[in-house]
Amino acid sequence: MDSFPSNSSSPLELPSSSNGRVSGKSWKTARTATVRSRLPDGVKTKSWAARMEQTKRSLAIKKVEKELKDEKVAEVTRRREVTLERRRVAEEKHRLEEDKAKMGARKAARIRRKAGRTKKING
């Protein structure tokens, strides 16, 4: 029985590898961490604080742009309202003048009709 070596002294040493063991299958490749090459450069290279700072700047710029756009739209709306109001006033004035001319013609016709009935003329 002394032909077998005794294993009681120490366990067998494994060859060193990244995981502590080797597959032994030649077609299996060693696994490594995933390389996320499709991430944007800003995410890969910048820190969280830098990205948050950039986000704050872009939000501030968007806010200012929105305020400017709202002011521009308000100015256009105000001008449109002023123009419409002027047009309404002009239409009302024109209508009143037409009514006044009609009333003037009616009154003149009435006066002409009455003129024929006066005692001085019919006498």
C-alpha positions in Angstrom: 0.0 0.0 0.0 2.9 2.3 0.0 2.7 2.7 -3.8 0.1 5.5 -3.3 1.3 8.8 -2.1 -0.3 10.0 1.1 -2.5 13.2 0.8 -2.7 13.8 4.5 0.1 16.4 4.5 -1.4 19.1 2.2 -4.0 19.5 -0.5 -3.1 19.8 -4.2 -2.4 23.4 -5.4 -4.7 24.7 -8.2 -3.1 26.7 -11.1 -3.7 30.4 -10.6 -6.4 32.0 -12.7 -8.8 35.0 -12.4 -11.5 32.9 -10.8 -9.4 30.4 -9.0 -10.2 27.6 -11.5 -9.8 26.7 -15.1 -12.6 25.2 -17.2 -10.4 22.8 -19.2 -12.7 23.3 -22.2 -10.7 24.9 -25.0 -13.6 26.6 -26.7 -14.6 28.5 -23.6 -13.1 32.0 -23.3 -12.4 33.7 -20.1 -15.1 36.0 -19.0 -14.3 39.6 -18.5 -16.3 42.7 -17.5 -18.7 44.1 -20.0 -17.4 46.9 -22.1 -20.2 49.3 -22.6 -19.0 51.0 -25.8 -22.4 52.4 -26.8 -22.7 54.7 -23.8 -22.4 58.4 -24.6 -19.0 60.0 -24.1 -20.4 62.3 -21.4 -21.5 59.4 -19.3 -18.3 57.4 -19.7 -15.9 60.2 -19.0 -17.6 62.8 -16.7 -18.3 62.4 -13.1 -21.8 62.6 -11.6 -21.2 66.1 -10.2 -20.0 67.4 -13.6 -23.1 65.9 -15.3 -25.4 67.4 -12.8 -23.7 70.8 -13.3 -24.2 70.5 -17.0 -27.9 69.5 -16.5 -28.4 72.6 -14.3 -26.8 74.9 -16.9 -29.0 73.4 -19.7 -32.1 73.8 -17.6 -31.3 77.4 -16.8 -30.7 78.1 -20.5 -34.0 76.4 -21.5 -35.8 78.5 -18.8 -34.4 81.8 -20.1 -35.2 80.8 -23.7 -38.8 79.9 -22.7 -39.2 83.2 -20.9 -38.0 85.1 -24.0 -40.3 83.1 -26.2 -43.3 83.8 -23.9 -42.5 87.5 -23.9 -42.3 87.5 -27.7 -45.6 85.6 -28.0 -47.2 88.0 -25.5 -46.0 91.0 -27.5 -47.4 89.6 -30.7 -50.7 88.9 -29.0 -50.9 92.4 -27.5 -50.3 93.9 -30.9 -52.9 91.7 -32.5 -55.4 92.8 -29.8 -54.6 96.4 -30.3 -55.1 96.1 -34.1 -58.4 94.2 -33.6 -59.6 96.8 -31.2 -58.8 99.7 -33.6 -60.6 97.8 -36.4 -63.7 97.4 -34.1 -63.7 101.1 -33.2 -63.3 102.1 -36.9 -66.2 99.7 -37.9 -68.4 101.1 -35.1 -67.6 104.7 -36.1 -68.3 103.9 -39.7 -71.7 102.3 -38.8 -72.6 105.2 -36.6 -71.9 107.6 -39.5 -74.0 105.6 -41.9 -76.8 105.6 -39.4 -76.5 109.3 -38.8 -76.6 109.9 -42.6 -79.7 107.7 -42.9 -81.3 109.6 -40.0 -80.3 112.9 -41.5 -82.0 111.9 -44.9 -85.1 110.7 -43.1 -85.4 113.9 -41.1 -84.8 116.0 -44.2 -87.6 114.0 -46.0 -89.9 114.5 -43.1 -89.2 118.3 -43.1 -89.9 118.4 -46.8 -93.2 116.6 -46.4 -94.2 118.9 -43.5 -93.2 121.9 -45.5 -96.1 121.3 -47.9 -98.7 121.2 -45.1 -97.9 124.5 -43.4 -100.6 127.2 -43.3 -98.4 129.7 -44.9 -98.0 127.7 -48.1 -101.5 126.2 -48.2 -102.8 129.4 -47.0 
